[in-house]
Amino acid sequence: MYSLINFATFIQEAPVNSDGSGMGVAAIIIAIIFVLIFLAIYIASLVWVYRDANRRGKPGIVVALLVALISWPIGLLVWFLIRDKV
């Protein structure tokens, strides 16, 4: 708990940008957290597509690459709609 209090104090006392806009360390940390969450969801969905395609008798790597290359969320929806029923 002590480290969380130190972290909160650090964020509150973090310097602002040189132009005084107030977008300092906190904004960078929040942006990094959002990017990491997005990357985790992206990778997890591609792993799921790969395993799902293999389970259905399709080449998993090809399907996963197609989902990744066809504008990721749209490719994921297309795979979800056109996959064979088990």
QUITADA-V140138 format. One record per backbone hydrogen bond with DSSP energy under -1.0 kcal/mol. NH is the residue of the N-H (numbers start at 0). CO is the residue of the C=O. E is the energy in kcal/mol with one decimal. If there is no record, write none. Layout:
# QUITADA-V140138
NH;CO;E  NH;CO;E
This chain:
# QUITADA-V140138
4;0;-1.8  5;1;-2.1  6;2;-2.3  7;3;-2.5  8;4;-2.3  9;5;-2.4  10;6;-2.3  11;7;-2.2  12;8;-2.1  19;16;-1.9  23;21;-1.4  27;23;-1.4  28;24;-2.6  29;25;-2.6  30;26;-2.3  31;27;-2.4  32;28;-2.3  33;29;-2.3  34;30;-2.3  35;31;-2.4  36;32;-2.3  37;33;-2.5  38;34;-2.6  39;35;-2.2  40;36;-2.3  41;37;-2.7  42;38;-2.7  43;39;-2.4  44;40;-2.3  45;41;-1.9  46;42;-2.3  47;43;-2.3  48;44;-2.4  49;45;-2.4  50;46;-2.5  51;47;-2.8  52;48;-2.8  53;49;-2.2  54;50;-2.3  55;51;-1.4  56;53;-1.4  57;52;-2.9  62;58;-2.2  63;59;-2.7  64;60;-2.3  65;61;-2.4  66;62;-2.6  67;63;-2.3  68;64;-2.3  69;65;-2.2  70;68;-1.5  73;70;-2.1  74;69;-1.3  74;70;-1.4  75;71;-2.4  76;72;-1.9  77;73;-2.5  78;74;-2.4  79;75;-2.2  80;76;-1.7  81;77;-2.4  82;78;-1.6
